Structures are given as C-alpha cells and as structure tokens.
Amino acid sequence: MYNVFNGNSLNTQTLPYKSNLINYSAFNELLSPIHFRSFSIKYVIEGCEKYTVNGNPYFVNQGEYLLANHFSEGFVEIDSHHLVKGICIDVSPRLISEVISSYISPEIPSEDIPEDDFFNSPHFLENQYSSTFTKTGKLLRSLDQVLSKNPYGQHEFSSEFYLKLAENIVQDHIPIYKQLQQIPAIKSETKKVLLRKLNQALDYINHHFTHPLVISTVASECCLSEFHFYRMFRLVFDMSPQQYIISKKLNYALELIKQQGADISEAALLSGFSDISAFSKTFKKHFGCSPSKFQK
C-alpha cells in the first residue's frame, strides 16, 4: 500500500495495523497524534519534524529517521514556512519476527515462530538515527530518490522490499540489543535512557573528532558525570571514549590517503593529529604498517 498525504488529508483515511505500507507526506503545519501501527519509520526528506514518543522529544531533520514499534505512542508537530517532506513506513511485526527466527533457527517454519521478547515488546529502543550510519538508512535514501522524483506516481513495493527492510532493521538492532544488556540497570526504561545518552555522545564525537576533544566536555553533552560516562561507555562499546576517538581519527586518515590521495602530513592534520610522528606511530600500531608503507 502506498499513500500521499498533504494539507488536511492525514485524518481522512484509516490505515491498517500491523501491515506493510508506505506513506509520502508534505506539510507546512501539522499537529497530530501518531499511531504506531507496526514497526514505524519516520524519515525526513526535507525540513524538520518534531516528535514526542513515550514522553521523549525528537527533532528529526533531513536525512534522519525515527524508529519505534507498536508499543509506542506520541504525536508529531510541523511548523515551517517551507514544505516539510517525509516518508513514513510501516513494517509488519510478524515480518520482523520471521527475520529474527532465520538468524536463530532457519529450519523452523514461520508459523511456529514464537513472539520475540525485544523487538516486539516495550523493551525495544525507540530512537532517532542518521541514515548515513545504518543499513536501514541506506535503503531509506534509495527510496527517497525514487519517491522524490515522482511522489504522486502509482508506486508499488514488493514483499521482497519489505523483507529486506525488516532484515536491515534487525541487523541494525542486534548490536543495540547487546549494548542494552551491558548496562547494569534493572528497569528497561533506565537502560534506554542511558543508551540514548551514550549515542548522543557518539554523535558529538562523530561530528567533532577532528578537533581537540576533552572527555569531560563529551560527558557534559550527554548530561552524565565524567566518571559515569567513562564507565558506561567502556561497558557498552567495549572501548574507552579516547580509544573510540583515536579510531575515528585513524579511519578518517586512512580514507583520506586511500580514497582522496592525500599525503601523510595532510592526512594527519585533517584527521586531527598535530604531531606527524605521533600520527605515524599510532597509525602503525592500529593498522600494522606505517602510513608511508600503506601509501606505497
């Protein structure tokens, strides 16, 4: 099923629950409850959509998406001089369960699959993501290109498309599930809050790693004490914040040398190293060879 919504058309049609469908939307103004009928993806093509889901605010900007399951509730608000365009996708919870079962025991027929206790439960982490860093996001960007060219066309989407989307959602969330298990909290909501804070810190690092970063500053960005942030980061991501920052710098330097043909001093400087000697030593320790040898 494919629909286009604009103006006052949002409430003119009752959509099915726990099914597969895609909606394209274009609004300047909107204030409406959100019915999370299935696994729901709210992807923004242009502008910003403000969501409140389970009491948590999300400002979803261009190229970002919100993902929540059918245990969530909330509302959406749009107020813009320019048209805000987005794609809303529902993926059947049953399809998600079928994908999960294929990872656990491929020989079990789909009708014998039990309901899982993370994806299809209140324990699932509803959250906002950049489409740049996830498998789901990559598929959303491809869909964006198709629908943006002709949003009012008679688009049809095969079962294979939804199956691939469900598979991407599961693959993206298997590490998230494991990360939640590493957080030493009893309540599921407490685990979610802490993981969201750590993801805020990751986003901050990902946008600022080429500049000098102080761990206390990163911790304050996600409203955690430095000690608590350091401890939780190590537990969840199996490395210290400083190790993650160094890894980001080195991988960026590697990309500059490999893809853009930068020389070693330029790659070191652009990736945030002020000392060429320290960069070469760290590069060799991380990748097993010196930058000059890699370049050759």
N, C-alpha and C positions, 0 to 999 in steps of 0.2 A: 504494500500500500504506500502511495506517495501523495502528499497533500501540500498545497501552498497556502500560507496564512498571512494576511496583512489587514491593516485597518481594524475593523471590528469583527473579523471573521474567526477569531480564535475560539469563541464560545459557540459557534454555530453548528458544530459537528461533534458528536460523541464518538470518541476513539476507543477501540477495543483494548482490554487489559491483557497483559502477558502475551503479547503477539509481536511480530516483526513489522516495523513501519518506519518511514522517513518523512519528516515534515521540513519544508523550507519556510522561513519566516522573514518578514521585512516590516519593521515598526519604527516609528518615531517616539511613540508613547505607548506604554503598556504597564499595567499593574494587575497581576492575576495570580491566583493560587496555582501551584504546579502539582499535577497529579503524576506521580512516578508510577506509571502503569506496569513497567517492566524494568530491565536494566536500561536506564535512560542516559543518553549522551546529549549534552547541550554544548554545541560547538559554535563559536562566533566567527563569522566570515569578515564582518566589518563592524567597528564600533565597540561598545561595551554593554554587556548585560549584567545587571546586579541580581544575584540570587541570595535568598536566605533559605538554607536547608538544615533541618533539625536544629535550628537556632544559630547556625554559623553563617556569617556573611561571606560571599564570594563575588569578587569583581572580575568577571570573565571577559578578557579583552581579545582582540583579533588574534587568531591563531592559537587560542587556548580553548579548553573544554572542561566541563564539569561532568562527573560520572557518579551516579547514585543508583541504588537498586530500589525495588518496590516497597521496601520498609521505610523509605524516606518520605518526608513531607516538607512543604515550604511554599515560597512564592517568588515570582520574578518581577523586576521593575526595570523599565526602559524609559529614559527621558533624554532625548537628544534632538538637536536641530537637524542632524543628518540621519539618514535612514540606517538603522541598525539591522544587519542581516545575519541570519544564523541557520544552523541545521540541527534539528532535534531527531534523534534516532532512538527507537525502542528495540531492544533485543530480548527475545523470549527467555525467561529464566530457565525454562526446560532445555533450551538450546545450550545455555551456559553449562547446565548440569551434564549434558551429553558430552560436551567438550572435556569437562573435568574428568568424567569417567574414562575417557580414552587415554588420559595420562595415567590413571590409576590401574585400570584393568581392561584393556581393549577387547577381551573376549566376552565381556558381559553385554548382553543385548540392551539396547537403550531403554526398553520398557522395564528392565529390572534395576535401573539405577536408583539408589536411594537419594533423598534430598541432602545436599551437602550442608555443612554447618558453618560456612564462612560466606561464600558468595551469595547464597540465597537465605540470608539471615540478617538480623540487626547488627551483627558483628562486622559486616562489610564496611570498608573505609570509603565513605563518600568524600570526594576530594576534587580539587582543581589541578589540571595538568597543562603543560605546554605541549603542543602537538609535535614539537621538534624532537623530543626525547623518548617517545614511546612508539610501540608497534601500532597501537590503536590510532595515534596521532598521524602516522604516515598514511594510513588508509583514509583518514578523515580529510587530509589535504588533497588526496587524489579525488575524493568525492566532491570536495569544494570546487575543484577545477571543472568538473563535469556540470554541476548544477549552476554555478555562477554564469556559465556561458548561455544557458537557457533554462532558467528556473521554472518557467511555465510549460515546459515540454512534457510529453507523456512518458515520463521515466518509469522504468520497471527494473526491479532488482531481484536477482535470482536467489534461491536458497543458498547457493554457494557463497554469495556475497555476505549474507548474514552469518553463515558458518565461519567464514574467515574472520569476520569482525568479532564474533564470540571467542574464537581461538586467540585473537590478539588481546582481548580483554583479559582472558585467563592467563596468558603468558606474561602480560604486564603485571598482574597482581599476585602471581606466585611468590616473587621476592618480597612484595609488600606484606603478604600474609606471614612470611618468615620473619620479617622485621618486626611486625607486631608481636610475635611470640617472644622476641628477645627483650621486650620492655617489661620490667618487673612490677606490673600493676595488676590488681585483681579485676577491677572494673574494665569492661570493654571500651567504654567511652573515654576513660582516662588514657588507655593505650592509644586511641585515635588522636586525642588532643596532643599528646607528646610526639607522635609520629608526624602530625601536621607541622608542629613547631620545628622539628628536625628538617622536614622538607623545605620549610621557609628558609632555614639556614643554608641548605644545599642550593636553593635558588639564588640566594645572596652571593654565595661563593662562586657559583657558575657565571654570574654577571660581573664579578669584581676580582677574579683570581689573578688577573694580570697586574693588579695594583697591590701595594703592601697591605696585608690583612692582619689584624690583631684578633686573636681568638675571643677576647672579651667583647670586642665590637660585634663579631658574628653572633655570639651568645645573646647580646642585648637585642639584636634584630629579631630574634625569635622569643624574646621575653623569658629567658632562662638564665640562672646564675652560671658563671663560667664553669664552676665545678660540675654542676648538674648537667650542663650542656656537654662537656667533655666526656663525662661518664656515659651518658645516654648515646652519644654519637659512636663511641667505641663499641658499645653493646650492640647497637642496631646495624652499623655498617662495617663492623669488624676492622676498623682502622681509626686512627686519630684524626681530628679535623686537619691538623697540619699535614699528615700523610695524604689526605684527600686533596688538599690544595696543591701540594707538590706534584701529585699525579696529574691534576688538571693542567698545570703549567707544562709538564713534560710532554703530555699527549698533544697539547696545542703546538708546542715547539716542533714535535715530530711531524705534525700535519703541515706546518709552515715549510719545513725542509723538504718533505716528500711531495706535497701537492703544489706548493707555490714556488719552489726553488729558492727559498731564502737562504742566505749564507748563515753560518753558525752564530756570528755576533748579532746579526739582525734577529734571528730566531730567539736567541737568549733574551734580548732586550724586549721584543714584542710579547714574549710569554711571561715577563715579569721578573727575570733574573737580572740583577745589576752587576753581577760578577761573572765573567765568562769562564773563569777557572772553576768556580763552584758549579756553574751550569754543566760544564763538561763532565765533572766528577759525578754529579748527581745523575746525569743522563746515562753514563756508562753503568752505574750501579743499578739503575732501573731497567734499562733495555739490554744490558750485556755487551754493549760496544760503545765506543766513543762517538760523538756527533760527526767528527770528520770521517771516521771509518764508515758510518752509516751513509753519509753523503756520497762517498765514493761508490 
